[in-house]
Amino acid sequence: MRSLHEAGDSLVAVAYLDEDGPSFLGSGVMVAPGLLLTATHVLDELTSLEKQPIFMTFLPTGARGWLAKERRNSIRDSRYEEGEANPSDLSLVSCTLNSDALDDYPLNLGILKVCLPLVGERLWAFGFRHGHVENGIASVSPIVSSGLVTAAFPQGRGERMPAPCIEVAMDTMGGMSGGPVVDSDGNIIGVVSSSFDGGPSYVTLIWDALFYRIGGTVPALMKYQNVSLLTAKALGLSKIKGSYERKPWGDIILTMTEDEMELIKLSSEPSAITKAHKFLKDDQLEEFIDNWGNNLEDAVSEAAIEYLESPSSSPIQKFLGAAGVPLECLKTIQYFSATDFEGVEDPEVYSSEQLNEQEIKLGYYFELLTVDWEIHVSEEDYDAHKMDFDRHFYNHDLKDGMVCMSIYQRCLFKADIVFNTETTEFSDIKFVWMGIRIPNK
């Protein structure tokens, strides 16, 4: 998106209908089929007017119209008012096509980039001017503005802009709010949030959007309960550049360049920067895994199975419930066991912290590739829920009025573990997060 021509119909006009026809309030950008980004305050203004948003994209022979299904943004606790929270000015909207598809024109999508633009870097903002209505016809004009980055706010800029944002020495006109802001390669780094007459303008970066989950509206996304932009990317439906990694437990790690990290340090309050728990350096961690990795895997595998079989914590209902087994079936279980068939997969020490001279606390992620849950229910309960049991369980065996059957899962864990460097023993294993991988159907 290096020009209005390249932007095409990825550039979105945010409008509403009244008795005179459509009125335009802001802008946005289409980033995946049925998914667009815009400014939260534009959507909030429509809410205050008690109007439903209409999203319009323009092509040589007509326009496409989209209606909102859901919207998502993030919130951060107020620094000044206890119990209050402030929304990010970046919203992800899922929408459905409500007009002629104009099949001769493929859907144009913006390319996202996760980064922190450096001071002095030139950026471009795209959007639409406020249009007026004359004789029932609305006029709308696309516009481009450009300027240099003058400041960065990685922790946000006050209560009104609590998410990561930047200041750019450019003038953005009314109606451009929510429009995409791009770098010299045309990658979208944020959206227009606010401005002063003559500049500067403030741009909310796209970072938060990676965390949003929303209901999809196209067939490829609708089969998932909630999707993210990273899900869309994995399916080939969106493009996201930058150095980032989504962890299985939901965290997203952004890796910045040295220059970006230096700007973050210079632009942040010292109290806002926390040192990572990384007592073991990369070479030390590699040596630790070489020496004690197998022992660590044995310790966590044994602890995980012990936890899964614990009657006090009742994890079986959480794990099997997450796989879709109805609660009515789970309540009938009279006995169960869990067996680790294939050991630990994909282990990762993601943090290390020295507790004292002898002990190191490790943050450890691992997966048990195949956990075999074996359950026993009465024949009567089995018959009452036969369809559900047969859909989820295997290897049914009837004996002495009890039905024994199995289900297999790939179970995921995060744990805190203490390693004693003198005794070389692992202890105090505490599970802080658990999940399962649901197989593709």
Beta strands, then each sheet from edge to edge (+ up, - down):
strand 1: 11-18
strand 2: 21-32
strand 3: 35-39
strand 4: 54-59
strand 5: 62-72
strand 6: 75-77
strand 7: 85-87
strand 8: 90-97
strand 9: 112-113
strand 10: 122-128
strand 11: 133-134
strand 12: 137-138
strand 13: 142-153
strand 14: 165-169
strand 15: 180-182
strand 16: 188-195
strand 17: 201-205
strand 18: 240-241
strand 19: 244-246
strand 20: 252-254
strand 21: 335-340
strand 22: 344-354
strand 23: 359-378
strand 24: 394-399
strand 25: 402-420
strand 26: 425-437
sheet 1: 1+ 2- 3+ 8- 5+ 4- 1+
sheet 2: 6+ 7-
sheet 3: 9+ 18+
sheet 4: 10+ 13- 14+ 17- 16+ 15- 10+
sheet 5: 11+ 12-
sheet 6: 19+ 20-
sheet 7: 21+ 23- 22+
sheet 8: 21+ 23- 25+ 24-
sheet 9: 21+ 23- 25+ 26-
end
